[in-house]
């Protein structure tokens, strides 16, 4: 907490809230594209405190939520094959595929194990040479370097029983898709600070100028988020379009050269399917030809099925900020953490899970920054 307390100061937060209220002459609509930011905006009462002044819209910032159903289906197919152990992050176990989840498949005898890191999966493969280990790798550019490091380590160890089922996504193409959608109704973006620590933000300038939407790079603490919103309001009120880095203690314009080199060595940019958004051009990271031996789709000849639409969950609308969870008829009724109908309620970073925990079903909630 030594280096976090200063970014959680209630007095400073109240000052920023007051400045935002005084500066805004209309209700601006600002979208965050990070699940961690979504949760902290709600957990700290920032969204509630700005009602009527700023409308905060939550975009496709949860990597678990945007992993398409067909990838879950492929993982379940692999886990059901003799001699294969499917490993992935805990949040992925309950995410629904077309018909079922990895957790349900495990209950029926499929070999599915939770892992904290792809490097843990490499270790498990090294220690269990009689098992083929497949790691389901998901996430934005933040987690992709660890996946790249894992596959490099597997080659160095000459592991022929380790492979990857990848569903890594890139955040900028998703922002572009939203910004240029005919249904776009946002006025600016809060960009994901942790993604920018890896990628930098030089490429954001083109998106900002072409779309006319200012982009603020922010962190995750209350003052980080409030400062980003305040700067966004200043730009919008002045009619200025710019990219501003409000997370300079962690983010550099060029990003992290070592992490970017790992991504370049192992991955290539590919078209990628997103849950609820469909296939977005150049929005994914797939293994390069040089690493094909570790590609589970190639090794096990998995079919690339077409994207499946959600039948019970309106996650596509939620992920694009077109539907607030509380406006969904199933929210809190047939869909809740104990019985999620879709990924946004399953994941610890999902928008629906955030609203359920911090907002709509907790009317007695009081923000620490407004007390």
C-alpha positions in Angstrom: 0.0 0.0 0.0 3.0 2.3 0.4 2.9 3.5 -3.2 -0.9 3.2 -3.6 -2.3 5.3 -0.8 -1.6 8.6 -2.6 -3.8 7.4 -5.5 -6.7 6.6 -3.2 -6.8 9.8 -1.2 -10.6 10.6 -0.5 -10.0 14.3 -0.2 -8.2 14.6 -3.6 -10.9 12.4 -5.1 -13.6 14.7 -3.9 -11.8 17.7 -5.4 -11.5 16.0 -8.7 -15.2 15.1 -8.6 -16.1 18.7 -7.9 -13.8 19.9 -10.8 -15.5 17.5 -13.2 -19.0 18.6 -12.2 -18.1 22.2 -12.5 -16.4 21.8 -15.9 -18.9 19.6 -17.7 -21.6 21.7 -19.5 -23.3 18.5 -20.8 -23.4 14.8 -20.0 -20.4 13.4 -21.9 -20.3 9.7 -22.7 -16.9 8.1 -22.0 -16.0 4.5 -22.6 -13.4 2.5 -20.6 -11.9 -0.6 -22.4 -10.5 -2.4 -19.4 -12.3 -4.7 -17.1 -10.1 -3.7 -14.1 -11.1 -0.1 -14.7 -14.8 -1.0 -15.0 -14.7 -2.7 -11.6 -12.8 0.1 -9.9 -15.1 2.7 -11.3 -18.0 0.9 -9.7 -16.2 -0.4 -6.6 -15.1 3.1 -5.6 -18.5 4.7 -6.5 -17.1 6.9 -9.2 -19.8 6.0 -11.8 -22.5 6.6 -9.2 -21.0 9.9 -8.0 -21.0 11.2 -11.6 -24.5 10.2 -12.6 -26.1 13.0 -14.6 -22.7 14.6 -15.3 -20.7 11.9 -17.0 -22.1 8.6 -18.4 -19.5 5.9 -18.2 -19.8 3.3 -20.8 -18.0 0.0 -20.4 -16.4 -1.6 -23.5 -14.9 -5.0 -24.4 -12.2 -4.8 -21.8 -12.5 -8.3 -20.3 -10.3 -10.8 -22.2 -12.3 -13.8 -20.7 -15.6 -12.3 -21.9 -14.5 -11.7 -25.5 -13.1 -15.3 -25.9 -15.6 -16.8 -28.5 -17.7 -19.8 -27.8 -16.0 -21.8 -30.6 -12.6 -21.6 -28.8 -14.2 -23.0 -25.6 -15.7 -25.7 -27.8 -12.2 -26.5 -29.2 -10.8 -26.6 -25.7 -13.5 -29.0 -24.5 -12.9 -31.2 -27.5 -9.2 -31.4 -26.7 -9.8 -32.1 -23.0 -12.0 -35.1 -23.9 -9.3 -36.8 -25.9 -7.3 -39.6 -24.2 -3.9 -38.5 -22.9 -4.6 -34.7 -23.2 -4.7 -32.4 -20.2 -6.2 -28.9 -20.9 -4.9 -26.1 -18.7 -6.1 -22.6 -18.5 -6.9 -19.7 -16.1 -9.5 -20.2 -13.4 -11.9 -17.6 -15.0 -12.1 -19.6 -18.2 -13.5 -22.7 -16.6 -17.1 -21.4 -16.2 -17.2 -19.5 -19.5 -19.9 -21.0 -21.7 -19.1 -22.6 -25.1 -21.9 -23.4 -27.5 -23.4 -26.1 -25.2 -21.4 -26.4 -22.1 -18.3 -25.1 -20.2 -14.9 -26.5 -19.3 -16.0 -26.8 -15.7 -19.0 -29.0 -16.7 -16.7 -31.0 -19.0 -14.3 -31.6 -16.1 -17.2 -32.8 -14.0 -17.9 -35.4 -16.7 -14.3 -36.7 -16.6 -12.5 -34.4 -19.1 -8.9 -33.6 -18.1 -9.0 -29.9 -17.2 -6.7 -28.2 -14.8 -6.5 -24.6 -13.5 -3.2 -22.7 -14.1 -2.0 -19.3 -12.9 0.4 -18.9 -15.8 1.4 -20.5 -19.1 4.8 -21.1 -17.5 3.0 -23.3 -14.9 1.7 -25.4 -17.8 5.2 -25.7 -19.2 6.4 -26.9 -15.8 3.5 -29.4 -15.6 4.4 -30.8 -19.1 8.0 -31.2 -18.1 7.0 -33.1 -15.0 4.4 -35.3 -16.7 6.0 -36.5 -20.0 3.2 -39.1 -20.4 0.6 -36.4 -20.8 0.0 -34.0 -23.7 -0.5 -30.6 -22.1 -2.5 -27.9 -24.0 -2.7 -24.4 -22.6 -5.7 -22.3 -23.5 -4.0 -18.9 -23.8 -6.3 -15.8 -23.8 -5.9 -12.1 -23.1 -4.9 -8.8 -24.5 -1.3 -7.8 -25.3 -0.8 -7.7 -21.5 -0.7 -11.5 -21.1 0.5 -12.4 -24.5 4.3 -11.9 -23.7 4.0 -14.5 -21.0 2.5 -16.9 -23.5 5.4 -16.1 -25.9 7.9 -16.7 -23.1 6.3 -20.1 -22.3 6.5 -21.4 -25.9 10.1 -20.3 -26.1 10.8 -22.1 -22.9 9.1 -25.2 -24.2 11.3 -25.2 -27.3 14.4 -24.7 -25.2 13.4 -27.7 -23.0 12.5 -29.7 -26.2 9.1 -30.5 -24.9 7.1 -32.4 -27.5 4.1 -32.7 -25.1 3.2 -29.0 -24.8 1.1 -26.9 -27.2 -1.1 -23.8 -27.2 -4.7 -23.1 -28.1 -4.5 -19.3 -28.5 -7.2 -16.7 -28.4 -5.1 -13.6 -27.8 -6.7 -10.3 -28.9 -5.5 -6.8 -29.6 -7.3 -3.9 -28.0 -6.8 -1.1 -30.6 -8.8 -2.9 -33.4 -11.7 -3.3 -31.0 -11.6 0.4 -30.1 -11.6 1.2 -33.9 -14.5 -1.1 -34.5 -16.5 0.7 -31.8 -15.4 4.2 -32.8 -16.4 3.8 -36.5 -19.6 1.9 -35.9 -22.7 3.6 -37.2 -24.2 3.1 -33.7 -21.3 4.7 -31.9 -22.5 7.2 -29.3 -19.4 7.8 -27.2 -17.4 11.0 -26.9 -14.1 9.6 -25.8 -12.1 6.7 -24.5 -10.3 5.8 -21.3 -7.6 3.4 -22.7 -6.3 0.5 -20.8 -3.1 1.5 -19.0 -1.8 -2.1 -18.5 -2.1 -2.8 -22.3 -0.2 0.4 -23.0 2.6 -0.5 -20.7 3.4 -3.2 -23.3 2.3 -1.7 -26.6 2.8 2.0 -25.9 0.2 4.4 -27.4 1.8 5.9 -30.5 -0.8 4.2 -32.7 -3.6 5.8 -30.8 -3.0 9.2 -32.4 -4.4 8.1 -35.8 -7.5 6.6 -34.2 -8.2 9.8 -32.2 -7.8 12.1 -35.2 -9.8 9.9 -37.6 -12.6 9.3 -35.2 -12.7 12.7 -33.5 -12.6 11.0 -30.1 -10.0 12.0 -27.5 -8.2 9.1 -25.8 -6.9 9.2 -22.2 -4.4 6.5 -21.1 -5.3 5.9 -17.4 -4.3 3.6 -14.5 -6.7 1.8 -12.2 -6.7 3.6 -8.9 -9.5 6.1 -8.1 -7.4 9.2 -8.7 -6.0 7.7 -11.9 -9.5 7.2 -13.2 -10.8 10.6 -12.0 -7.9 12.4 -13.5 -8.4 10.7 -16.8 -12.1 11.6 -16.8 -11.3 15.2 -15.8 -8.8 15.6 -18.7 -11.2 14.0 -21.1 -13.9 16.5 -20.0 -11.4 19.4 -20.5 -10.6 18.2 -24.0 -14.2 17.7 -24.9 -15.3 21.1 -23.6 -12.5 22.8 -25.6 -13.3 20.8 -28.7 -9.8 19.3 -28.8 -8.8 15.8 -30.1 -5.7 14.4 -28.5 -4.1 11.4 -26.9 -3.0 12.1 -23.3 -1.0 9.8 -21.1 -2.3 10.1 -17.5 -0.4 7.0 -16.4 3.1 8.2 -17.0 4.5 6.4 -14.0 4.0 3.1 -15.9 3.4 3.9 -19.5 5.8 5.2 -22.1 4.9 6.1 -25.7 7.0 3.3 -27.1 5.8 0.8 -24.6 8.0 -2.1 -23.4 10.6 -3.0 -26.1 11.5 -6.3 -24.5 7.8 -7.4 -24.3 7.1 -6.2 -27.8 10.1 -8.2 -29.1 8.7 -11.3 -27.6 5.4 -10.7 -29.3 7.2 -10.1 -32.7 9.3 -13.2 -32.3 6.4 -15.6 -31.6 3.2 -14.1 -33.0 1.8 -12.6 -36.1 -1.3 -10.3 -36.4 -4.3 -12.3 -37.6 -8.1 -11.7 -38.0 -9.7 -12.8 -34.8 -13.2 -13.8 -33.7 -14.6 -12.0 -30.6 -17.6 -13.1 -28.6 -20.4 -10.8 -29.4 -18.5 -8.7 -31.9 -17.7 -11.3 -34.6 -14.5 -11.4 -36.6 -12.5 -8.2 -36.4 -9.7 -7.7 -38.9 -6.1 -7.7 -37.6 -7.4 -8.0 -34.0 -5.7 -11.2 -32.9 -2.2 -12.7 -32.3 -1.6 -16.2 -33.8 1.5 -18.3 -33.6 4.0 -17.7 -36.5 4.7 -20.6 -38.9 8.1 -21.0 -37.2 6.2 -22.1 -34.0 3.6 -24.2 -35.7 4.8 -27.3 -33.8 3.3 -25.8 -30.7 0.0 -24.8 -32.3 -2.7 -27.1 -30.9 -5.0 -26.4 -33.8 -2.4 -27.6 -36.2 -1.2 -30.5 -34.1 -4.7 -31.9 -33.4 -6.2 -30.8 -36.7 -9.0 -28.9 -35.0 -11.7 -27.6 -37.3 -12.2 -23.8 -37.4 -16.0 -23.5 -36.9 -17.9 -20.4 -37.7 -18.7 -17.9 -34.9 -21.8 -18.8 -32.9 -24.2 -16.1 -31.8 -25.3 -15.8 -28.2 -28.8 -17.3 -27.7 -29.4 -16.6 -24.1 -27.0 -13.8 -23.3 -26.9 -10.3 -24.8 -23.1 -10.1 -24.2 -22.4 -8.5 -27.6 -24.5 -5.5 -26.7 -22.9 -5.3 -23.2 -19.4 -5.6 -24.6 -20.0 -2.8 -27.1 -21.5 -0.5 -24.4 -24.9 -0.6 -26.1 -26.6 -2.2 -23.1 -26.2 -1.6 -19.4 -26.5 -4.8 -17.4 -29.4 -3.5 -15.4 -31.4 -3.0 -18.6 -31.2 -6.7 -19.4 -34.3 -8.6 -18.4 -32.3 -11.6 -17.3 -29.9 -9.6 -15.1 -30.2 -10.6 -11.4 -33.1 -12.8 -12.2 -32.0 -15.8 -14.3 -28.5 -14.5 -14.7 -26.3 -14.0 -11.6 -22.9 -15.2 -10.5 -24.3 -18.5 -9.2 -26.0 -19.1 -12.5 -24.4 -17.0 -15.3 -25.9 -17.0 -18.7 -22.9 -15.5 -20.3 -19.2 -14.5 -20.0 -19.7 -11.0 -18.6 -21.3 -12.4 -15.5 -18.7 -15.2 -15.2 -15.5 -13.3 -15.3 -14.1 -11.4 -12.3 -13.5 -8.5 -14.8 -16.9 -8.8 -16.5 -19.2 -5.8 -16.6 -22.3 -7.7 -15.5 -20.4 -9.2 -12.6 -19.2 -5.7 -11.6 -22.8 -4.2 -11.7 -24.1 -7.2 -9.7 -21.5 -6.8 -7.0 -21.2 -3.1 -6.7 -24.1 -1.3 -8.2 -27.6 -2.4 -9.3 -28.2 -5.0 -6.5 -26.5 -3.0 -3.8 -28.6 0.1 -3.4 -27.2 0.6 0.1 -23.7 0.9 -1.4 -21.9 4.1 -0.4 -18.7 5.2 -2.2 -15.6 5.7 -0.1 -14.7 8.7 -2.2 -18.0 10.5 -1.6 -18.2 10.0 2.2 
